[in-house]
């Protein structure tokens, strides 16, 4: 790995074919006039000047020192880029991405080979842009992403509505309402800001118009054509995040073109993620780029198809800084063999078969506020955002426990539950959780899966249940890599609610479970070897900025016993933080409350209010946005409001209102 000097181009304009200028920040190695270099693009709506500057400044100087240019571009209508955003992963966004790659490859400092990487939005769109086959794009690194936009993102999961859909729409409404940086844009900054405020969409309205897996979600889902995906992809995820299925799906779909790495992490880059152990992402990435952008024969193509961290019985905690476990490799990934469990005649979870299974039919109707220990769908911190002790949720669930294990059992892959259920309505939600019961009773969630029963045969054409008729259901849980220790018990927990992560169905009929039909197949770890995944040398790789006020975070649950309502509140304040080089100080505050009456699915409401502040010198710019979601039996009810302030003067206000028919069939 070389150690070249480099310069930072704070703002470079990339002019697209339609005349729109996109803003880029570039880390440029020295000596490119004589020796052109490869480049890595990261393409996001999160504002290069402030939103992602800390993580950018932890990575791109390292790339540049290794002779790889870093190009960080804001999507159209974001940060200092001109225009207005038109949605999430839209054809225009991806087309703009292809133009950016073409622009990079044509620069005199470029060797003509481009890589693309990112986490979350950037992890999504690097796969999606690659599927369009721009000639200069030679490899990608995709972190915390998806190959299936319908089932493995923050919108829907097997037909169930995720509350993260409102949370994310509220986040993006707040982010897109922020002003461009006047220092970079110049005199036209305010006109650009007002254009965005006037024309930005409220994403939730469009997402609710597509409650089935239709063409809207097939667009951008590379699982639609794995065979057509053209280039090598390093796909990374964390067990503590909502995007844990993607590495397995990628290696199964892409074969040798994909390499998977799954750690214990939340939704962060592996070199500064929690829980530890971390991974030396910089060295991993530079090896990948040198192989595919420089043709360096470094063996990156011979990496195991699957490298995974097998969790070794971690306990829920107020903060999980370190998770016990070990790294393993499977050089060639194949569908795992399974160990099958059933319900025994005494109501336990057993392996093998007996003449008599199960304890008959059991009716379950969970309180609608079952699920408050679920944590967030995608987690940014290893605290209350992660799943907590599952005993509180198990109280509203039907549970089956194994006997204490005589020896440890190791699993890697997606558990599969099969059972017969009957329902007195067109549909209901079924939630399954795989739980590790420690000897002291502590309950760690290992994996979970959810299903809107009308989607039992697929998400494209839902079918109502035949009322009060036993129906065979197959539910694939999210992936896990886990060791159940000797002396621990394996628990299967079934519920009809998982709130607030999953929103309630139109009615709350409950389900009858045929325990004799139940079969739980757990994926065995199988042949593997233990490996070392190097950790980063720097334990604190992120730069530090000037803190004017501290960050705050709170998550609280209030059960109003007199009114019969449960409130789940999330409060996040980044604190006011100033970048020492730009003098720009920013602060984002999220205050979100979900409420439900445990006996009334139509009482569900979510309200998410964001305040975004930017200050430099005497200037103060602020936006306040509030997004709401409610429901009736037949409709989703949405509204939003955006206000913008220059100093203390309100300069803009806009409201959104829409009702969308519920398409639960």
N, C-alpha and C positions, 0 to 999 in steps of 0.2 A: 504494500500500500504506500503510494508516494505521499509527500507532504508539501504540496505546492502552495505558493501564495495565491491569493484571490482578491477580487474586489466585489463590492455589492452595488448593483445598480438599483437604486431605491424605487424607481418607477420607470418602466419602459412601456410605451404604447404599442400594442399589436392591433393593426387596422385590418378588420375583416372585409370580405368582399362587398358587404352591404354598406360599408363606410363606418360601422360601429367600431369604436376603439375600446379594447380591453386592456386593463392595467395589469402589469406583470412586475414582480420583484425577482431579480436574477442574481445568483451567486456565480461569479465568473472566474474560473481558474486563469492564472496568468499564462502567457505564452501561447494563446490560441491562434495568434496570427501565423506562427510557424507550425503549430501542432494542434489542429482542430480537435475538439473533444465531444464525447457523447453528452446528452442532456437528459434530465429527468423532469417531467412535468407533473405538478400537482395542481388540480383545477377545481376550485371550491367556491361556494357562496359566502364564506365565513370571514372575509376581510383580512387581507394580507397585512394591512398596516397595524391592526390591533388584535383581531379575533384569533388568529393562529400564529402570531409573531413569535411567541415563546417557543413553541414546538418547532417552527420553521428554523429559528435561530439555534436550536439544538442539533439539527440534522444537516441542513444545507451547507454550512461551513465545513462540516466533515466530508461531505461529498465533494465540495470544491477542492479541498485539500488533497483529495484522491484523484483529482483531474476530471471530475464529472460536474458539469454545469447544472445548477438547480434553477428551475423556472416555476415560480409560484404565481398562478393567474387567478384573478377573481372572475367568476361567471358574470355574464352580461347582467347589468342592473345591480351588481353587488360591489361593495367597497368603492373603488374609484372607477370601475368599468361602466361604460355608458349603457344606456338602454334600460329596459325593465325586465325583470325575470318573468318567465311565463309558466313556471311550474317546476316539477321535480323530474329530472332525467328526461326532459322533453326532446323531441327530434331536433329542435333548434339548438339546445344545449350541446347535444352530442355532435351535431354538425359543426358548431363553433369549435368544439374540441378537436375535430379532425383538421380544421383550418389552422388552429394553433400549432398542431404537430407539423403541418406542412410549413408553416412560417419558421419554426425552430430549425427544421432540417435544412432550410434554404439559407440560414445565416452563415456568414463566412467563418464564424468561430465553431460551427457545428461539423461533426464528422458524418452527419446525415442519419445517425441512428439515435432514436429517442426511446426512453422508457417512460412509463407512467405509473404513478403510485398514489396511494391515499388511504385514509381510514374513514369508514362510514361513507358519507357522500362521495368523497374522493375514491374510496375503495369500490363503490358501486360503479361510478362513471368510468373508471379506468377499464373495468371489464366490458362495459357497454360500448365504449369507444373502440376497444380492441376488436369487438365483434363486427365493427364496420370496416375493419381491415385497412386503415390508413397505411400506406406503404412504408413509411419511416418508423412506425411503432413496432419495436422488436421484442418487448417483454413488459410485464406488469408485476407489481406487488400490490396485492389487494388485502386490506386489513379490515376486519369487522364489517363485512359486506354480505351480499346475497347473490345467489344465482336464480332466485325465484322471488320476484318482487311481491307477489301476493301473500305467500305463506311464511316468508322469512324476513319481514321488515316490520315497521311500526304501525301498519295499517290493519291487516286482518290476519288471522291465524286459523286455518281450517274453517273459515266462515264466521269465526267469532270476531267481534269488534274489540280492538285493543284501545284502552284509554290513551295510550301513547299517541294515537292518531290526533286527538285534540291537543295533547301536550306539544307535539311536534309542530302542528299547524300554528299554535300560539307562539312557539319559539321562532318559527320562520317569519311570521307576521311581524314580530318584534325586530328580528334581525334585518329584514328587508326595509323596515321603516327608518333605519338609522341613516344619518347624513353621510355623504362622502367626505373625505378629509379636505377642507378648504385649502390647506397648504399644498396639496398635490394637484387638485383640480383647478384652482385659481378662481377667477371672478364668477365663473358660471356654476359654482358649487350649489348655490341655493336653488337655481332653476332645475338643476339635475335632481336635487332632493325632492322638490315639489312634484316633478314628473313621476318619480317613483311612488311617492305617497298617493298620488291621484290614481295611478294605474296598476299598482301591485295587486295581485289576487290574494284571496283568503283560501289557502290550499285545501282546507277541510271541505269546502263546498264541492270541489271536483272529486275528491276522494270518496265522499259519500254517494256520489252518483254512480260509483262502480263498486258495488258490494259483492259482485261475483268475480271470478277470475276470467275477465274478458280481455279483449285486445289491449285495453289500457294498461293492464298489468303484464300481459305477455310481452309488450314492448319493453325492452331493456332487461328482460329475464333471459340470460344466456342459456338457461336450461332448455329453452325452446329449440336450440340447435347447438348442442355441445360439439358435434362433429365439425361444424363450420368455424369453431373458434380457432384462430390461426397461430397463436404465439404462446411461449411459456408463461406460466402464471404461478407465482409464489403466493399462496393464500393462507392468511394468518387470522386467528381468532383466539378468544379467551373463554374459559368455562363460566366465568362470572358475568358474561355479557349475553345479550339476546341473540347474537349472530353466530352461535356456536355450531350450527349445522353446516355452515358453508364450506369449510375445508374438506369435510368428508364428501359432501355432494360434488365438490369440484374434482376431487381425485377419482371418484366413481364415474363422473361424466366426461372428464377431459383426459383421463388416463395419464400417460407419461408426460403430457404437457403441463400437468399441475403437480406442485409439491405443497404439502400441508404442514403447518406448524400450529399447534394448539397449546396454549399455556394456561395458567390459572387466572388470567387477568380480567379486569374490567375493560371498558370501552376506551382503551388508550393504546398509544404506540408501545411496543414491548420493552423499550429501553427505559421507560419511566412509569410503567404500569404497576398497579397493585392488584391482588396480593403478589408478593414476591414468591418464588424467584423470577427475576426479569431475564430478558434475553438481550444479547448484544446485537441489536437490530442494525446498527451502523455497519458492522463488519459483515453481517449476513447480507445486507442490501448491496454493499459495494462488491462483494463476491458475485452476487446475482447480476448486477449491472455490467461488471467487467466481462462476465462470460457471454452475455447476450448483446452487449453494445460495443464490445471491443474484441470479441472472439478470443478472449483469453482462455486457455485450456486449464481451468482451475477445478474442474470436476463438479461444478454446480449442477450439471444435468444428471449427476449420479447420486444426488441427495436422496435419502429414503422418501418414498411417496408420503409416508406419514411419520411425523414426529409429534409426540403428545406427552403432556404432563399428566400422570395418573395421580389424582388427588388421593391422599391417604387419610381419610376420616377427619377432615377439618371440622371444627365446631363453629356454629354461629357465634358472632362476637360483635361488640359495638364497633370494632374496627378490625378487619382481617388484614394485617400487615404481611404475614407470611403464612402460606398454606403448606402443610407437610405433603410430601409426595416424591415422585421420581420421574425422570425423563425416560421415555422408551422410543424405540424406532421400529417400524415395520417397513422393510425395504419395498415390498410390494403389497399394496392394500387390496384386500378382497373382502367380500361379505363375510362378517364374522359368524362362527358357529354360536349357538345360543344354549343357554340353560333355561328350561321352562319351569315355571311355577304355576300352581293351581291352588284353589281354596280347598282345604281339607274338611273332613266331616266335623271337626271341632272349631271351624272358623279361622284357622291359621293359614299361613302361606307355606306351601310345601313344594318340594321338587318330586319328580317321578309321578307315577300313577297308582291309584288304588281303585278298588271295586266301587267305592262310594265316594263321590266328591261333592263339596259344597254343602251349604246349609239352607238350601232352598232359595226362594225369591225374597229379596229385601228391598223395601221402598226407602228412598232417600230424597229429601228435599232440604238442601243446605240453606241456612240463613243467607240472605243476599249479601251480607257483609263478610262472608267467609272469604279469606284471601288477603287480609291485611298484612300478613307476614311474607308476602310474595316478593317484596322489593320492587325495583323499577324493571321495565323491560330491557332497556339498555342502561348500564350502570357506568357512572363516571368516577365514583369514589367507593372505596371498600368499606363503607359504613352502613347506615340503614338503607342505602340504595340496594344492597345485596339482600337476598332472602334471609330471613331471620329464623329463629327456632320455630319449627313447624307445629308444635303442640297446640298452639292457639287455633290454627287452621284445621288441624286434625279433629278438634272438638266438634266442628260442623261437617265432618266427613265420615264416610264409611271406610274403616281401616282393616287391613289384614296383615298380620305380622308373622314372620318366620320365627322359628326357634333360634336361640343364640347360635351363631355360626361356630362350628368346631375348628375351622381354619379360614384364613383370609380368602376372599373371592375377588378377582380383578375383572373389570368390564371396560370395554371401549366400543362405542357405537350408539345406535339409537334403539332403545327398548321398544317392544311392540306389544300392545295389549289387545286381546280379542275377547269379546263377551257378548252375550245376548241381553238386550235391554228392551223395555217397553215404556211407552210414554202416552199420556192422555191429551197431548196437543200436537200441533204440526211439527214442532221442534222443541228442543231444550239444549242446554249446554252440558257437556260432559267434560270433567277435568280429572286427570290422573296425575298423581305425583309419586315418584319413587323416592323413598325417604330412608336415611340411615339412622337407626335408633341406637344411640350410645348406651353403654351399661348404666349410666346415671339417668337415662331417660331423655337426654337432649336429642333433638330431632333435626338433622341436616337434610335439606332438600338436595337431591342428587340430580334429578331430571323431572320435567313435567311436560304434559301435552294437553291440548284443549281441542274440542270438536263441537261445532254446531251440527247437531244430528241431521239436519236437512242437507248437510254437505258430506254425508258419510260415504257417498259414492263418487265424490269429486266436487270441485269448486266451480265448475263451469255451468252446470245445470242442476242446481239443488232440487231435492225431492222431499216433499213433506213426509213425515213419519205416518205409517198406518197406525192409527190410534189404538192403544192398548193391545198391540200385537207385538210379540217378541221379534226383534230384528237383530241380526248379527252385525256387530260393529267392530271395526279395526281402527285402533288409534295408535299412531306412531309418535312416541315421545321425542323430545329434543335429545340431542346427543350428549353423552357424558363420558368421562374417563375417570374411573373411580375404583378404589379398593375399599370393600367392606371388611373391616378387621375381624379377627376371631373374637367371639364374645359379643359382637354387635348383632342386631336384628335388621332384616330387610322388611320395610313396610311399603305396602301399596295403599295409597289414600285416594278415594274417589269422592268427588263432590259435584254439585250442580252449579256452583258459583265459584268465582275466583276474582273478586272485586277488591280494589279498583282496577287491577291489571286488565281483566276481561269485563266488558260491559254486559249487563243482563239481557236475556232474550225478551221478546215481546210479552210472553207470559211465563209463569213460574210453576209449571205443573209437577216438577219432581220426576224421578225415574224409578222404575223397578228393575233391579239388577238380578239376573239369574246367576247366582254364585257358582252353580255347578258347571256353567259354560265358560267360566273365566280362565283365561290362559295368558300368562305374562312371560314373554321371551326376552331374556336379558342377554346382550351381546358380549360374549367372552373375549378377553383380551387376545388370546391365541398366541401364535408364535411371534416372538419379539426379542429384541435385545435392549439392554439398558445402555443409555448414552449420556454424554455430557453436553448440555447446551450452554455455552459460555455466557456469563453475565457481563454487563457493561462495566468497564473499569471505573467509570465515573458514577458514584451512587446518586449524584444530584445533577443530572445533565441539563436541566432547564435553567435558563438565565433568570436572574432576579431583577425585579423592577422596583420602582419607588412606591411604597404602600402609604396612601394617605388615610385610608380607613380599612379595617380588617374585614376579611371574608366571614360570612356567617352561614350556617346551615341548620335547619330544623325539620324534623318529620314527626308529626304528632297525630294521634288518633283520639277522637272525642266521641264517646257514646252518650248521647243525651237520653237518659233513661226515662225522663218525663214525656218527651216528644217521640221517642222511638226512632231516632235518627242517628246514623253514624257519619261523622265527618273525618276525612283523611286529608291532612294539610301538608303541603310541601313548601318550604321557604328556603330560597337560595339567594345569597347576596355575594357577588364576587369581590366586594370591596372596591374602593376607588384606587386604581393602580395606574401609575404614570410610566410610560416608556421613557427612559432617560435620554435617548437620542432624538426623539421626536417632540417631546414635551406634551404629547397627547395623553390625557388621562381618561379612562373609561370605567364604567360601572354598570353591571346588569343585575337586576333584581327580579326574581321570579316568585310570585305568590300564587299558589294553586290549591284549590279546595275541591275535593270530591265528596258528595253527600248521597246517602241512600237511606231509605226506611227499609229495614230488613225483611218486611213482608210485602213490599210494593215495588215491582221493577220499574214502574213509570215515574217513581220519585227520584230516579238517578239524575244528578246534575254534576257538571264539571265547569269550573270557572278558573281561568288562568290569566293572571295579570302580570305584565312585564313592564318594567321601567328601565329604559336604556339611557345612559348619560355619557356625554363626551365633553371634556373641558380642555381648553388650552388658553393660558393667560386669562384675559377677562371674558372670553367667549364661553358660553355654556349652551349646549344643544341637548334636547331631551325629547324622548318619545314615550308615551304611555299607551299600551295596547291591552285590551281585554277581550278574551275569546271565551265563548260559552257553548256548551252542548247540553241539551236535555232531550227527552223523548216522550212519546206516547206509545200506545200499542202499535200504531200504524206509521208513525213519522219520527225522524230525527229532526230536532229543532236547533238550529245554529244561529249565532249572532256574533258580531265582533265590532270593536270600535278602536280607532287609532287617533291619537292626538299628538301633535308635534309642537314643540316650544323652542323659540330662540330667546335665550336668556329666560325671562319669565313671561314673555309674550306668546300667546298661542297663535301660530301661523297656519295651522291646518287641522281639520277634523273630518273624519269619514266613518260611516257605519256600514256594516254588512248584515243582512238578514236573509235566511233561507230555511225552508222546510223541505225535507227530502223523504219520500216514501221509503219505509223500511222494506228491504227485499230479502226476507229471511227464508224464502222457499227455495 
